Amino acid sequence: MPRKLMLTLIATAVSASCLPGCTPLSPWQRGTLAKPSMALEPTPMQDILSEHTHGSREAASAGSSSSGGGCGCY
């Protein structure tokens, strides 16, 4: 079997396996997915404060936009 045909068949199989993930949802299913427990960050404010505290105490930015001097202030 030629390599180009094999790659085409593999790409088609991968694409076809991804299609079932694009199904429409019913209204009652949307309510289930909208619960706070399904969020990527269930507690966004707590995560922000935790990053700020860590950055302040370590006196390093650690990938966030600001760094502190150890006192806990911005």
N, CA, C and O atoms as a DFTB+ gen file, in Angstrom:
296 C
 N C O
     1  1       0.852      -1.173       0.000
     2  2       0.000       0.000       0.000
     3  2       0.901       1.241       0.000
     4  3       1.800       1.339       0.835
     5  1       0.683       2.168      -0.898
     6  2       1.525       3.365      -0.960
     7  2       1.407       4.189       0.332
     8  3       0.376       4.188       1.004
     9  1       2.472       4.872       0.641
    10  2       2.550       5.650       1.886
    11  2       1.502       6.775       1.914
    12  3       0.896       7.032       2.954
    13  1       1.295       7.433       0.787
    14  2       0.345       8.545       0.731
    15  2      -1.088       8.055       1.004
    16  3      -1.850       8.720       1.706
    17  1      -1.442       6.905       0.453
    18  2      -2.766       6.336       0.682
    19  2      -2.929       5.945       2.148
    20  3      -3.995       6.153       2.728
    21  1      -1.885       5.382       2.751
    22  2      -1.937       4.982       4.156
    23  2      -2.133       6.204       5.053
    24  3      -2.933       6.162       5.987
    25  1      -1.411       7.286       4.779
    26  2      -1.562       8.513       5.563
    27  2      -2.959       9.104       5.405
    28  3      -3.528       9.622       6.366
    29  1      -3.505       9.028       4.210
    30  2      -4.860       9.522       3.973
    31  2      -5.872       8.711       4.763
    32  3      -6.793       9.280       5.350
    33  1      -5.722       7.404       4.788
    34  2      -6.638       6.546       5.547
    35  2      -6.530       6.798       7.048
    36  3      -7.542       6.814       7.749
    37  1      -5.330       6.990       7.536
    38  2      -5.148       7.279       8.961
    39  2      -5.764       8.627       9.314
    40  3      -6.437       8.745      10.338
    41  1      -5.548       9.640       8.489
    42  2      -6.123      10.961       8.743
    43  2      -7.646      10.911       8.714
    44  3      -8.306      11.570       9.517
    45  1      -8.201      10.135       7.794
    46  2      -9.658       9.983       7.719
    47  2     -10.196       9.283       8.955
    48  3     -11.234       9.678       9.485
    49  1      -9.508       8.253       9.420
    50  2      -9.947       7.521      10.606
    51  2      -9.898       8.404      11.853
    52  3     -10.811       8.366      12.678
    53  1      -8.839       9.196      11.992
    54  2      -8.727      10.092      13.139
    55  2      -9.821      11.161      13.087
    56  3     -10.428      11.476      14.110
    57  1     -10.070      11.713      11.917
    58  2     -11.120      12.726      11.771
    59  2     -12.490      12.145      12.084
    60  3     -13.299      12.788      12.754
    61  1     -12.752      10.955      11.613
    62  2     -14.047      10.319      11.862
    63  2     -14.234       9.988      13.340
    64  3     -15.357      10.031      13.843
    65  1     -13.168       9.665      14.030
    66  2     -13.298       9.347      15.452
    67  2     -13.549      10.598      16.289
    68  3     -14.073      10.500      17.399
    69  1     -13.185      11.771      15.775
    70  2     -13.407      13.024      16.501
    71  2     -14.806      13.584      16.278
    72  3     -15.259      14.408      17.073
    73  1     -15.492      13.176      15.248
    74  2     -16.803      13.741      14.932
    75  2     -17.866      13.496      15.998
    76  3     -18.671      14.399      16.226
    77  1     -17.931      12.348      16.667
    78  2     -18.974      12.174      17.682
    79  2     -18.892      13.186      18.820
    80  3     -19.880      13.374      19.529
    81  1     -17.767      13.834      19.017
    82  2     -17.641      14.853      20.049
    83  2     -18.350      16.142      19.697
    84  3     -18.457      17.022      20.551
    85  1     -18.834      16.292      18.490
    86  2     -19.498      17.513      18.042
    87  2     -21.008      17.305      17.951
    88  3     -21.629      17.723      16.973
    89  1     -21.590      16.681      18.933
    90  2     -23.030      16.434      18.907
    91  2     -23.765      17.569      19.609
    92  3     -23.241      18.145      20.562
    93  1     -24.954      17.895      19.159
    94  2     -25.730      18.940      19.836
    95  2     -26.217      18.446      21.202
    96  3     -26.471      17.256      21.392
    97  1     -26.342      19.380      22.145
    98  2     -26.777      19.053      23.496
    99  2     -28.218      19.475      23.709
   100  3     -28.686      20.460      23.138
   101  1     -28.897      18.728      24.522
   102  2     -30.247      19.106      24.934
   103  2     -30.146      20.130      26.060
   104  3     -29.113      20.212      26.724
   105  1     -31.207      20.916      26.285
   106  2     -31.156      21.932      27.350
   107  2     -30.831      21.351      28.724
   108  3     -30.108      21.987      29.491
   109  1     -31.335      20.177      29.056
   110  2     -31.062      19.607      30.373
   111  2     -29.616      19.120      30.476
   112  3     -29.074      19.039      31.579
   113  1     -28.992      18.799      29.360
   114  2     -27.587      18.412      29.386
   115  2     -26.696      19.642      29.561
   116  3     -25.645      19.555      30.195
   117  1     -27.093      20.756      29.021
   118  2     -26.318      21.986      29.178
   119  2     -26.292      22.412      30.638
   120  3     -25.281      22.922      31.121
   121  1     -27.390      22.208      31.335
   122  2     -27.438      22.547      32.753
   123  2     -26.452      21.727      33.562
   124  3     -25.850      22.230      34.511
   125  1     -26.286      20.475      33.193
   126  2     -25.331      19.613      33.892
   127  2     -23.906      20.075      33.635
   128  3     -23.086      20.088      34.553
   129  1     -23.602      20.452      32.401
   130  2     -22.258      20.886      32.064
   131  2     -21.925      22.275      32.602
   132  3     -20.751      22.634      32.691
   133  1     -22.931      23.053      32.958
   134  2     -22.700      24.405      33.445
   135  2     -22.469      24.460      34.954
   136  3     -22.300      25.547      35.507
   137  1     -22.458      23.321      35.626
   138  2     -22.246      23.297      37.078
   139  2     -20.822      23.745      37.399
   140  3     -19.907      23.513      36.610
   141  1     -20.632      24.383      38.548
   142  2     -19.294      24.855      38.925
   143  2     -18.262      23.731      39.013
   144  3     -17.076      23.962      38.777
   145  1     -18.695      22.535      39.346
   146  2     -17.745      21.424      39.458
   147  2     -17.165      21.014      38.106
   148  3     -16.152      20.317      38.063
   149  1     -17.791      21.437      36.994
   150  2     -17.302      21.102      35.664
   151  2     -16.352      22.165      35.108
   152  3     -15.833      22.004      34.004
   153  1     -16.118      23.239      35.851
   154  2     -15.252      24.323      35.379
   155  2     -13.792      23.890      35.413
   156  3     -13.408      23.044      36.220
   157  1     -12.984      24.470      34.539
   158  2     -11.552      24.184      34.551
   159  2     -10.913      24.686      35.834
   160  3     -10.033      24.029      36.391
   161  1     -11.349      25.840      36.302
   162  2     -10.904      26.391      37.575
   163  2     -12.149      26.616      38.428
   164  3     -12.805      27.648      38.282
   165  1     -12.496      25.678      39.316
   166  2     -13.724      25.830      40.094
   167  2     -13.714      27.049      41.014
   168  3     -14.771      27.605      41.311
   169  1     -12.542      27.467      41.465
   170  2     -12.445      28.624      42.355
   171  2     -11.440      29.624      41.769
   172  3     -10.307      29.698      42.245
   173  1     -11.828      30.389      40.753
   174  2     -10.857      31.283      40.093
   175  2     -10.309      32.372      41.010
   176  3      -9.124      32.693      40.931
   177  1     -11.144      32.952      41.882
   178  2     -10.660      34.013      42.756
   179  2      -9.652      33.465      43.769
   180  3      -8.647      34.113      44.062
   181  1      -9.920      32.288      44.294
   182  2      -9.001      31.683      45.243
   183  2      -7.666      31.355      44.570
   184  3      -6.610      31.506      45.185
   185  1      -7.705      30.910      43.318
   186  2      -6.479      30.615      42.585
   187  2      -5.661      31.881      42.351
   188  3      -4.435      31.858      42.461
   189  1      -6.336      32.986      42.028
   190  2      -5.642      34.262      41.809
   191  2      -4.974      34.734      43.095
   192  3      -3.821      35.165      43.077
   193  1      -5.695      34.653      44.211
   194  2      -5.129      35.082      45.490
   195  2      -3.977      34.185      45.918
   196  3      -2.992      34.663      46.482
   197  1      -4.093      32.907      45.658
   198  2      -3.029      31.977      46.000
   199  2      -1.767      32.267      45.182
   200  3      -0.658      32.235      45.715
   201  1      -1.939      32.552      43.880
   202  2      -0.789      32.913      43.044
   203  2      -0.146      34.212      43.523
   204  3       1.078      34.348      43.516
   205  1      -0.973      35.156      43.934
   206  2      -0.445      36.424      44.421
   207  2       0.355      36.218      45.705
   208  3       1.437      36.781      45.868
   209  1      -0.180      35.417      46.606
   210  2       0.514      35.152      47.862
   211  2       1.830      34.435      47.618
   212  3       2.849      34.773      48.220
   213  1       1.808      33.465      46.751
   214  2       3.033      32.734      46.437
   215  2       4.065      33.660      45.808
   216  3       5.241      33.615      46.171
   217  1       3.644      34.486      44.881
   218  2       4.568      35.418      44.237
   219  2       5.139      36.430      45.206
   220  3       6.306      36.809      45.098
   221  1       4.325      36.873      46.155
   222  2       4.793      37.852      47.129
   223  2       5.798      37.235      48.081
   224  3       6.813      37.851      48.403
   225  1       5.528      36.049      48.522
   226  2       6.417      35.412      49.498
   227  2       7.710      34.922      48.867
   228  3       8.755      34.914      49.518
   229  1       7.651      34.525      47.637
   230  2       8.845      34.024      46.977
   231  2       9.628      35.141      46.297
   232  3      10.763      34.931      45.871
   233  1       9.033      36.318      46.193
   234  2       9.655      37.469      45.527
   235  2      10.034      37.126      44.095
   236  3      11.078      37.543      43.593
   237  1       9.158      36.351      43.442
   238  2       9.379      35.977      42.047
   239  2       8.036      35.999      41.336
   240  3       6.993      35.780      41.951
   241  1       8.070      36.262      40.042
   242  2       6.816      36.359      39.313
   243  2       6.218      34.995      39.016
   244  3       4.995      34.890      38.929
   245  1       7.003      33.957      38.859
   246  2       6.543      32.580      38.623
   247  2       5.567      32.487      37.467
   248  3       4.625      31.696      37.528
   249  1       5.761      33.266      36.420
   250  2       4.916      33.183      35.251
   251  2       3.716      34.084      35.274
   252  3       3.021      34.202      34.264
   253  1       3.444      34.726      36.391
   254  2       2.314      35.658      36.418
   255  2       2.820      37.050      36.030
   256  3       4.009      37.229      35.764
   257  1       1.930      38.019      35.998
   258  2       2.285      39.327      35.461
   259  2       2.987      40.233      36.461
   260  3       3.540      41.257      36.059
   261  1       2.986      39.902      37.735
   262  2       3.606      40.795      38.695
   263  2       4.469      40.011      39.670
   264  3       4.309      38.803      39.844
   265  1       5.370      40.717      40.288
   266  2       6.190      40.096      41.318
   267  2       6.108      40.956      42.561
   268  3       5.790      42.143      42.496
   269  1       6.395      40.348      43.675
   270  2       6.284      41.094      44.943
   271  2       7.620      41.228      45.623
   272  3       8.629      40.678      45.182
   273  1       7.603      41.964      46.698
   274  2       8.817      42.177      47.449
   275  2       8.845      41.427      48.758
   276  3       9.745      41.646      49.568
   277  1       7.886      40.548      48.990
   278  2       7.862      39.786      50.224
   279  2       6.893      40.332      51.247
   280  3       6.667      39.689      52.272
   281  1       6.306      41.505      51.006
   282  2       5.430      42.111      51.999
   283  2       3.956      41.747      51.761
   284  3       3.118      42.012      52.622
   285  1       3.632      41.156      50.629
   286  2       2.244      40.785      50.335
   287  2       1.509      41.833      49.532
   288  3       0.339      41.637      49.206
   289  1       2.149      42.935      49.201
   290  2       1.492      43.975      48.409
   291  2       1.863      43.814      46.929
   292  3       2.773      43.062      46.580
   293  1       1.149      44.525      46.086
   294  2       1.406      44.411      44.653
   295  2       2.679      45.061      44.298
   296  3       3.064      45.066      43.129
